[in-house]
């Protein structure tokens, strides 16, 4: 089966890497696992060997049909369900029948951010996510350089991400232009939004990162009163000259608590 460039298909065949992905996810026989973009089924087969229940969502209809034939024994036994469709358009509660589940996937680079947001922002979040993603994206998610980003904060506010190992580009066919990495996101919840609005938190975050090189107060002052911002920054012992990338998640949560508690917006 030839990979489709339009779907960002790069098929992983290295058995050691496949085994590492499944072992990282700690898949148990009683688990429900959701796989995104199973492709030719190399990872699918390794997941099924754990004895779990697997739902595999494949956008390429031809590949979905091939998977039905390749794993017909698992399909007939009820251990595997192949769904032909786009995961980004899927209703996760219906897809998983509202059951607890884990995500295990080698996902296309070009929709990595959209997929992660889909699951973490959902009202039916997975228990954990074990993903093979572009190495650079994985390093941004864990803020390896010590600088936070919209992506790293958007993941860390929901769970604990860590890079498990780097995967060299030669492990794929066709070979991509960059290396990949296995990333594991555990302890997924909306615990951080018990006392603050999820929607308003992200509005604040996006405003803060709107102009990355500008100081944070300058960006936020487009929405919030500058005098209120200066007072809050002083109360939280945050420098008035700090940039968005220099604040950690706790800083942002406390900042959000303060801004949402008072009437600090310049409008609305």
C-alpha positions as CSV (number, residue, x, y, z in Angstrom):
1,X,0.0,0.0,0.0
2,X,1.5,3.3,-1.1
3,X,1.4,6.1,1.4
4,X,-0.7,9.2,0.6
5,X,1.3,12.4,1.0
6,X,-2.0,14.3,1.3
7,X,-2.8,12.4,4.5
8,X,0.7,12.7,5.9
9,X,1.1,9.0,5.9
10,X,4.5,7.6,7.2
11,X,4.2,3.9,8.1
12,X,6.2,2.7,11.1
13,X,7.6,-0.9,10.8
14,X,10.3,-1.0,13.5
15,X,9.0,-3.7,15.9
16,X,11.1,-2.4,18.8
17,X,9.5,1.1,18.5
18,X,6.0,-0.4,18.1
19,X,6.6,-2.5,21.3
20,X,7.9,0.5,23.1
21,X,4.7,2.5,22.2
22,X,2.4,-0.2,23.5
23,X,4.5,-0.8,26.7
24,X,4.6,2.9,27.4
25,X,0.8,3.0,27.3
26,X,0.6,0.1,29.8
27,X,-2.2,-1.5,27.8
28,X,-4.1,-4.2,29.8
29,X,-6.5,-6.8,28.5
30,X,-9.5,-5.0,30.1
31,X,-8.6,-1.6,28.5
32,X,-10.4,0.1,25.7
33,X,-7.8,1.7,23.4
34,X,-8.5,4.2,20.6
35,X,-6.0,4.3,17.8
36,X,-5.9,7.2,15.3
37,X,-4.7,6.5,11.7
38,X,-3.8,2.8,12.0
39,X,-2.5,2.9,8.4
40,X,-1.3,-0.6,7.4
41,X,-1.9,-1.9,10.9
42,X,1.6,-2.4,12.2
43,X,0.8,-0.7,15.5
44,X,-2.7,-2.1,15.5
45,X,-1.3,-5.7,15.6
46,X,0.9,-4.9,18.5
47,X,-2.0,-3.3,20.5
48,X,-4.3,-6.3,19.8
49,X,-1.7,-8.7,21.2
50,X,-2.3,-7.2,24.6
51,X,-5.8,-8.7,24.5
52,X,-7.5,-5.2,24.9
53,X,-10.5,-3.9,23.1
54,X,-9.5,-1.6,20.2
55,X,-11.3,1.0,18.2
56,X,-9.2,2.1,15.1
57,X,-10.2,5.3,13.2
58,X,-8.8,5.5,9.7
59,X,-9.5,8.4,7.3
60,X,-8.3,6.5,4.2
61,X,-11.3,4.3,3.2
62,X,-9.1,1.8,1.2
63,X,-6.8,1.3,4.2
64,X,-9.8,0.8,6.5
65,X,-11.1,-2.0,4.2
66,X,-7.7,-3.6,4.1
67,X,-7.6,-3.5,7.9
68,X,-11.0,-5.2,8.1
69,X,-9.6,-8.1,6.0
70,X,-6.2,-8.2,7.8
71,X,-7.7,-8.4,11.2
72,X,-11.0,-10.1,10.5
73,X,-10.5,-12.6,13.3
74,X,-10.3,-9.7,15.9
75,X,-13.3,-7.9,14.2
76,X,-15.4,-11.1,14.3
77,X,-14.5,-11.7,18.0
78,X,-15.5,-8.2,19.0
79,X,-12.0,-7.2,20.0
80,X,-11.5,-4.7,17.1
81,X,-13.8,-2.1,15.5
82,X,-12.6,-0.3,12.4
83,X,-14.1,3.1,11.8
84,X,-13.6,4.8,8.5
85,X,-13.7,8.5,9.1
86,X,-11.9,11.6,10.3
87,X,-11.1,11.5,14.1
88,X,-11.4,15.3,14.2
89,X,-15.1,15.0,13.2
90,X,-15.8,12.2,15.6
91,X,-18.0,12.4,18.7
92,X,-15.7,10.8,21.3
93,X,-18.5,9.9,23.7
94,X,-20.4,8.0,21.0
95,X,-17.2,6.5,19.5
96,X,-16.2,5.0,22.9
97,X,-19.7,4.4,24.2
98,X,-18.8,6.8,27.0
99,X,-16.3,4.3,28.4
100,X,-12.9,5.0,29.9
101,X,-10.2,4.7,27.3
102,X,-6.6,5.3,26.3
103,X,-5.3,6.8,23.1
104,X,-2.3,5.1,21.4
105,X,-1.3,6.4,17.9
106,X,1.2,7.3,15.3
107,X,-0.4,10.5,14.2
108,X,0.1,12.6,11.1
109,X,2.4,15.6,11.7
110,X,0.2,18.2,10.1
111,X,-2.7,17.6,12.5
112,X,-0.8,16.9,15.7
113,X,-2.0,20.0,17.5
114,X,-5.6,19.6,16.4
115,X,-5.7,16.0,17.6
116,X,-4.2,16.8,21.0
117,X,-6.6,19.6,21.5
118,X,-9.6,17.5,20.4
119,X,-8.9,14.9,23.2
120,X,-7.6,17.2,26.0
121,X,-10.4,19.8,25.6
122,X,-13.1,17.1,25.3
123,X,-15.6,16.5,28.0
124,X,-14.8,12.8,27.6
125,X,-11.0,12.9,28.0
126,X,-8.8,9.8,27.7
127,X,-7.1,8.3,30.7
128,X,-3.7,8.8,28.9
129,X,-2.3,9.5,25.5
130,X,0.7,7.7,24.0
131,X,1.6,9.4,20.7
132,X,4.4,9.3,18.1
133,X,4.8,12.9,17.0
134,X,7.4,15.1,15.3
135,X,10.4,15.4,17.6
136,X,10.3,19.2,17.5
137,X,6.7,19.3,18.5
138,X,7.4,16.9,21.4
139,X,10.2,19.1,22.7
140,X,7.9,22.2,22.5
141,X,5.2,20.4,24.4
142,X,7.6,19.6,27.3
143,X,9.2,23.1,27.0
144,X,12.7,21.4,26.7
145,X,14.3,24.8,26.1
146,X,12.8,26.2,29.3
147,X,10.5,28.5,27.3
148,X,6.8,27.9,27.5
149,X,4.6,28.2,24.4
150,X,0.9,28.2,23.7
151,X,1.2,24.5,22.9
152,X,3.1,23.5,26.0
153,X,0.8,25.3,28.3
154,X,-2.3,24.0,26.5
155,X,-1.1,20.4,27.1
156,X,0.3,20.8,30.6
157,X,-2.9,22.5,32.0
158,X,-4.6,19.1,31.3
159,X,-1.9,16.5,32.0
160,X,1.7,15.6,32.5
161,X,3.6,15.1,29.2
162,X,7.0,13.4,29.0
163,X,9.2,12.4,26.1
164,X,9.8,8.6,26.3
165,X,12.4,8.3,23.5
166,X,13.4,9.8,20.1
167,X,12.6,7.8,17.0
168,X,14.9,8.3,14.0
169,X,13.4,9.0,10.6
170,X,14.8,5.8,9.1
171,X,12.2,3.8,11.1
172,X,9.4,5.0,8.7
173,X,8.4,4.3,5.1
174,X,8.4,6.6,3.3
175,X,11.0,8.3,5.4
176,X,10.0,11.7,6.7
177,X,12.3,14.7,6.7
178,X,12.5,14.9,10.5
179,X,12.9,12.6,13.5
180,X,10.0,11.7,15.7
181,X,9.5,11.1,19.4
182,X,7.2,9.0,21.6
183,X,5.3,11.3,24.0
184,X,3.3,10.1,27.0
185,X,0.6,12.3,28.5
186,X,-0.7,11.0,31.9
187,X,-3.0,12.2,34.7
188,X,-5.3,13.8,32.2
189,X,-8.1,15.8,33.8
190,X,-9.8,19.3,34.1
191,X,-8.7,19.7,37.7
192,X,-7.1,23.0,36.9
193,X,-10.4,24.4,35.8
194,X,-12.3,23.8,39.1
195,X,-12.1,27.5,40.0
196,X,-11.5,29.2,36.7
197,X,-13.3,29.3,33.3
198,X,-11.6,27.0,30.7
199,X,-12.8,29.3,27.9
200,X,-11.5,32.5,29.6
201,X,-8.2,30.9,30.5
202,X,-7.5,30.2,26.9
203,X,-8.7,33.6,25.7
204,X,-6.2,35.1,28.2
205,X,-3.4,32.7,27.0
206,X,-3.9,33.5,23.3
207,X,-4.0,37.2,24.1
208,X,-0.7,36.9,26.1
209,X,1.1,35.1,23.2
210,X,-0.4,37.2,20.4
211,X,2.9,39.1,20.0
212,X,5.6,36.8,21.4
213,X,8.4,39.4,21.5
214,X,6.4,42.0,23.3
215,X,6.1,42.1,27.1
216,X,3.1,40.3,28.5
217,X,1.4,43.3,30.1
218,X,1.5,45.1,26.8
219,X,-0.3,42.1,25.1
220,X,-2.9,41.7,27.9
221,X,-3.6,45.4,28.1
222,X,-5.5,45.1,24.8
223,X,-8.2,43.2,26.7
224,X,-7.6,44.0,30.4
225,X,-7.1,47.3,32.3
226,X,-3.4,48.1,32.5
227,X,-3.6,49.4,36.0
228,X,-5.3,46.2,37.2
229,X,-2.7,44.1,35.4
230,X,0.2,46.0,37.1
231,X,-1.4,45.6,40.5
232,X,-2.0,41.8,39.9
233,X,1.6,41.3,38.6
234,X,2.9,43.0,41.8
235,X,0.7,40.9,44.0
236,X,1.9,37.7,42.3
237,X,5.5,38.8,42.4
238,X,5.7,38.7,38.6
239,X,8.0,41.2,36.8
240,X,6.1,43.8,34.8
241,X,8.6,43.3,32.0
242,X,8.1,39.5,31.7
243,X,7.3,37.9,28.4
244,X,4.6,35.3,27.9
245,X,7.1,32.5,27.4
246,X,8.7,33.1,30.7
247,X,5.7,32.3,32.9
248,X,5.1,28.8,34.0
249,X,1.7,27.1,34.2
250,X,1.2,28.0,37.9
251,X,1.8,31.6,37.1
252,X,-0.8,31.5,34.4
253,X,-3.4,29.8,36.6
254,X,-2.9,32.3,39.4
255,X,-3.0,35.2,36.9
256,X,-6.2,33.8,35.5
257,X,-7.8,33.5,38.9
258,X,-7.0,37.1,39.7
259,X,-8.3,38.4,36.3
260,X,-11.4,36.4,36.4
261,X,-12.2,37.3,40.0
262,X,-12.4,41.1,39.3
263,X,-13.8,43.4,36.7
264,X,-10.6,43.9,34.9
265,X,-11.6,43.8,31.2
266,X,-11.3,47.0,29.2
267,X,-14.5,46.0,27.4
268,X,-17.3,43.5,27.5
